Amino acid sequence: MYSPPQSGKSSSAATHADLVKKIKQAQKVSKEWRQKWGDWCDANGRTKDPAKYEARMLMQAVAQCGEPPQGPPTRTNPNHNPAHSQVKNGQRDPSKNLHFSKGSCHKGEGC
């Protein structure tokens, strides 16, 4: 399991953070790689959250699963509405100051 790096090990922490980021991105980009990652996690009896592993374990996973692909996430839902992502991103961005409530949507207005 992952244990937080101690002072003086900043390069190790950077390596761990970089590996976690690459693996999380790869799961979004490639269904095949996500399956390989899941199989590796199942075989090692652990969670599928890469942040829970030590860097050496993540390097072992990459060696077995192959280099994580990078790029834009693939869409697995053919009915995905891009407007939904725009609204969610607006809600997540505090500079937009958008607030939505249950009562702000009126039936018949396409929401």
GROMACS elastic network, one bead per residue, 0.5 to 0.9 nm:
[ bonds ]
;  ai    aj funct       b0    kb
    1    46     6  0.87996   500
    1    51     6  0.88891   500
    1    52     6  0.55821   500
    1    54     6  0.58564   500
    1    57     6  0.88451   500
    2     5     6  0.88481   500
    2    51     6  0.69987   500
    2    55     6  0.78693   500
    3     6     6  0.88666   500
    3    52     6  0.82895   500
    3    53     6  0.83343   500
    3    54     6  0.70746   500
    4    13     6  0.79467   500
    5     8     6  0.83018   500
    5     9     6  0.60826   500
    5    10     6  0.73743   500
    5    12     6  0.72773   500
    5    13     6  0.59314   500
    6     9     6  0.59052   500
    6    10     6  0.80769   500
    6    13     6  0.87943   500
    7    10     6  0.69877   500
    8    11     6  0.83147   500
    9    12     6  0.53234   500
    9    13     6  0.63935   500
    9    14     6  0.87710   500
   10    14     6  0.60848   500
   10    15     6  0.85234   500
   11    15     6  0.61069   500
   11    16     6  0.85926   500
   12    15     6  0.50082   500
   12    16     6  0.61689   500
   12    17     6  0.85691   500
   12    55     6  0.77167   500
   13    16     6  0.50578   500
   13    17     6  0.60529   500
   13    18     6  0.84433   500
   13    55     6  0.83825   500
   14    17     6  0.50803   500
   14    18     6  0.59587   500
   14    19     6  0.85030   500
   15    18     6  0.51061   500
   15    19     6  0.61327   500
   15    20     6  0.86014   500
   15    55     6  0.69506   500
   16    19     6  0.51836   500
   16    20     6  0.61647   500
   16    21     6  0.85919   500
   16    51     6  0.80161   500
   16    53     6  0.87227   500
   16    54     6  0.70962   500
   16    56     6  0.85081   500
   16    58     6  0.79746   500
   17    20     6  0.51552   500
   17    21     6  0.61428   500
   17    22     6  0.86231   500
   17    51     6  0.78395   500
   17    55     6  0.84614   500
   18    21     6  0.51307   500
   18    22     6  0.61339   500
   18    23     6  0.86060   500
   19    22     6  0.50859   500
   19    23     6  0.60847   500
   19    24     6  0.85092   500
   19    50     6  0.81479   500
   19    51     6  0.87979   500
   19    55     6  0.72224   500
   19    58     6  0.67633   500
   19    59     6  0.77279   500
   19    62     6  0.88945   500
   20    23     6  0.52311   500
   20    24     6  0.60882   500
   20    25     6  0.85227   500
   20    49     6  0.85300   500
   20    50     6  0.54219   500
   20    51     6  0.57316   500
   20    53     6  0.87609   500
   20    55     6  0.84699   500
   20    58     6  0.77701   500
   21    24     6  0.52258   500
   21    25     6  0.60978   500
   21    26     6  0.85006   500
   21    50     6  0.85406   500
   21    51     6  0.87740   500
   22    25     6  0.51690   500
   22    26     6  0.60069   500
   22    27     6  0.86739   500
   22    68     6  0.64197   500
   22    69     6  0.80296   500
   22    70     6  0.72916   500
   23    27     6  0.62687   500
   23    28     6  0.88361   500
   23    34     6  0.86821   500
   23    37     6  0.83796   500
   23    50     6  0.69486   500
   23    58     6  0.85297   500
   23    62     6  0.84074   500
   23    68     6  0.61285   500
   23    69     6  0.85127   500
   24    27     6  0.52660   500
   24    28     6  0.67231   500
   24    29     6  0.89572   500
   24    34     6  0.89323   500
   24    49     6  0.82954   500
   24    50     6  0.73090   500
   25    28     6  0.51949   500
   25    29     6  0.62750   500
   25    30     6  0.88054   500
   25    68     6  0.80617   500
   25    69     6  0.79048   500
   25    70     6  0.65004   500
   25    71     6  0.78254   500
   25    72     6  0.84538   500
   25    73     6  0.75755   500
   26    30     6  0.59703   500
   26    31     6  0.86102   500
   26    33     6  0.66941   500
   26    34     6  0.69672   500
   26    68     6  0.52087   500
   26    69     6  0.51900   500
   26    70     6  0.57478   500
   26    71     6  0.79847   500
   26    73     6  0.82587   500
   27    30     6  0.57475   500
   27    31     6  0.66922   500
   27    32     6  0.84958   500
   27    33     6  0.63198   500
   27    35     6  0.83017   500
   27    37     6  0.78940   500
   27    68     6  0.82473   500
   27    69     6  0.85486   500
   27    73     6  0.84321   500
   28    31     6  0.74203   500
   28    34     6  0.75818   500
   28    70     6  0.89122   500
   28    71     6  0.89045   500
   28    72     6  0.79324   500
   28    74     6  0.64713   500
   28    75     6  0.87330   500
   29    33     6  0.81787   500
   29    34     6  0.83530   500
   29    69     6  0.68285   500
   29    70     6  0.65341   500
   29    71     6  0.62939   500
   29    72     6  0.61212   500
   29    74     6  0.51841   500
   29    75     6  0.86472   500
   30    33     6  0.52411   500
   30    34     6  0.61363   500
   30    35     6  0.86061   500
   30    68     6  0.87198   500
   30    69     6  0.70463   500
   30    70     6  0.86061   500
   30    73     6  0.76560   500
   30    74     6  0.68695   500
   31    34     6  0.50025   500
   31    35     6  0.61716   500
   31    36     6  0.87151   500
   31    74     6  0.82874   500
   31    76     6  0.87417   500
   32    35     6  0.51361   500
   32    36     6  0.63553   500
   32    37     6  0.86879   500
   33    37     6  0.60802   500
   33    38     6  0.84983   500
   33    65     6  0.70790   500
   33    66     6  0.80814   500
   33    68     6  0.70541   500
   33    69     6  0.76998   500
   34    37     6  0.50436   500
   34    38     6  0.61112   500
   34    39     6  0.86027   500
   35    38     6  0.50053   500
   35    39     6  0.61144   500
   35    40     6  0.85583   500
   36    39     6  0.50751   500
   36    40     6  0.61500   500
   36    41     6  0.86083   500
   36    64     6  0.86009   500
   36    65     6  0.57189   500
   36    66     6  0.87545   500
   37    40     6  0.50712   500
   37    41     6  0.61658   500
   37    42     6  0.86057   500
   37    48     6  0.76652   500
   37    61     6  0.73136   500
   37    62     6  0.84905   500
   37    65     6  0.64783   500
   38    41     6  0.50488   500
   38    42     6  0.60986   500
   38    43     6  0.85547   500
   38    47     6  0.88782   500
   38    48     6  0.63614   500
   39    42     6  0.50632   500
   39    43     6  0.61163   500
   39    44     6  0.85900   500
   40    43     6  0.51183   500
   40    44     6  0.62085   500
   40    45     6  0.85994   500
   40    46     6  0.89870   500
   40    48     6  0.89098   500
   40    61     6  0.66652   500
   40    64     6  0.79181   500
   40    65     6  0.75525   500
   41    44     6  0.51044   500
   41    45     6  0.60733   500
   41    46     6  0.54579   500
   41    47     6  0.63591   500
   41    48     6  0.58115   500
   41    49     6  0.89140   500
   41    61     6  0.83785   500
   42    45     6  0.50194   500
   42    46     6  0.63182   500
   42    47     6  0.78128   500
   42    48     6  0.81121   500
   43    46     6  0.79754   500
   44    47     6  0.88550   500
   46    49     6  0.85804   500
   46    52     6  0.86862   500
   46    53     6  0.86836   500
   47    50     6  0.77816   500
   47    52     6  0.73389   500
   47    53     6  0.86557   500
   48    51     6  0.88540   500
   48    52     6  0.82710   500
   49    52     6  0.57733   500
   49    53     6  0.77421   500
   50    53     6  0.55771   500
   50    54     6  0.84787   500
   50    58     6  0.71619   500
   51    54     6  0.77463   500
   51    55     6  0.89526   500
   53    56     6  0.81195   500
   53    57     6  0.61079   500
   53    58     6  0.64526   500
   54    57     6  0.53886   500
   54    58     6  0.64655   500
   54    59     6  0.88343   500
   55    58     6  0.50141   500
   55    59     6  0.61755   500
   55    60     6  0.86296   500
   56    59     6  0.50807   500
   56    60     6  0.62849   500
   56    61     6  0.87285   500
   57    61     6  0.62227   500
   57    62     6  0.86739   500
   58    62     6  0.62037   500
   58    63     6  0.85759   500
   59    62     6  0.50811   500
   59    63     6  0.61687   500
   59    64     6  0.87045   500
   60    63     6  0.50426   500
   60    64     6  0.63205   500
   60    65     6  0.85822   500
   61    64     6  0.51348   500
   61    65     6  0.58335   500
   61    66     6  0.79507   500
   62    65     6  0.50736   500
   62    66     6  0.52170   500
   62    67     6  0.57032   500
   62    68     6  0.69354   500
   63    66     6  0.55181   500
   63    67     6  0.71694   500
   64    67     6  0.87948   500
   65    68     6  0.78097   500
   66    69     6  0.86431   500
   70    73     6  0.85631   500
   71    74     6  0.87927   500
   75    78     6  0.70586   500
   75    80     6  0.76710   500
   76    79     6  0.89531   500
   76    80     6  0.83537   500
   77    80     6  0.53739   500
   78    81     6  0.87196   500
   80    83     6  0.88200   500
   80    84     6  0.79102   500
   80    85     6  0.88859   500
   81    84     6  0.55062   500
   81    85     6  0.73433   500
   82    85     6  0.52870   500
   82    86     6  0.65326   500
   82    87     6  0.88887   500
   83    87     6  0.62555   500
   83    88     6  0.86238   500
   84    87     6  0.52376   500
   84    88     6  0.62011   500
   84    89     6  0.85779   500
   85    88     6  0.50425   500
   85    89     6  0.59570   500
   85    90     6  0.84020   500
   86    89     6  0.51630   500
   86    90     6  0.60863   500
   86    91     6  0.86164   500
   87    90     6  0.50220   500
   87    91     6  0.61964   500
   87    92     6  0.86959   500
   88    91     6  0.50487   500
   88    92     6  0.62636   500
   88    93     6  0.87549   500
   89    92     6  0.50558   500
   89    93     6  0.62393   500
   90    93     6  0.52345   500
   90    94     6  0.79474   500
   90    95     6  0.86981   500
   90    96     6  0.62317   500
   90    97     6  0.82682   500
   90    98     6  0.67597   500
   91    94     6  0.72037   500
   91    96     6  0.74487   500
   91    97     6  0.77280   500
   91    98     6  0.57924   500
   91    99     6  0.70801   500
   91   100     6  0.81773   500
   92    95     6  0.89546   500
   92    96     6  0.84774   500
   92    98     6  0.87091   500
   93    96     6  0.56963   500
   93    97     6  0.74430   500
   93    98     6  0.82062   500
   94    97     6  0.53798   500
   94    98     6  0.75705   500
   95    98     6  0.83662   500
  100   103     6  0.83247   500
  100   104     6  0.64807   500
  100   105     6  0.85786   500
  101   104     6  0.54100   500
  101   105     6  0.78233   500
  102   105     6  0.65716   500
  103   106     6  0.74468   500
  105   109     6  0.75617   500
  105   110     6  0.88009   500
  105   111     6  0.64217   500
  106   109     6  0.59178   500
  106   110     6  0.83627   500
  106   111     6  0.74826   500
  107   110     6  0.73370   500
  107   111     6  0.73360   500
  108   111     6  0.75902   500
